[in-house]
Amino acid sequence: MDNYILTEEGKEKLEEELRYLETEKRAEIGERIKVAREFGDISENSEYDDAKNEQAQVEARIVEINRILSEATVVSAGKNSNRVNIGSTVQVEMNGRERTFTIVGAAESNVAEGKISNESPVGAALLGAQKGDNLMAVGPTGRDITLKVIALVK
């Protein structure tokens, strides 16, 4: 991905995660490595291996967050707009079921929290829509998804 889109909230969450990883998590893993080294031979030391693997994962995540933050375009939520934009929270009827989504950039999407990417089929279909619009999207399995915009939540 070359162009990241973040809401202000998403940027703040990434900055908070970065601070945590760079300070607390790094120190915690460093301490685990130190303790594991004291167990003796590190060639057969599972505690040491686990700590080193976690350290590599944390460092990779730090690099990823720094890249996202340096390349991201931060958008402000379109709270005063009557059309769905990135950052908008929209209430829809989706295949007969009522759902609420917040449209965000792919870097901060989290379906469990109701945050869907503007690049997802549903997110892309909703962009630019307004209350009362009936829309169609094709899901990743090829299934048609019918949407009706019920409200833009302010």
Disulfide bonds with the S-S distance in Angstrom:
none
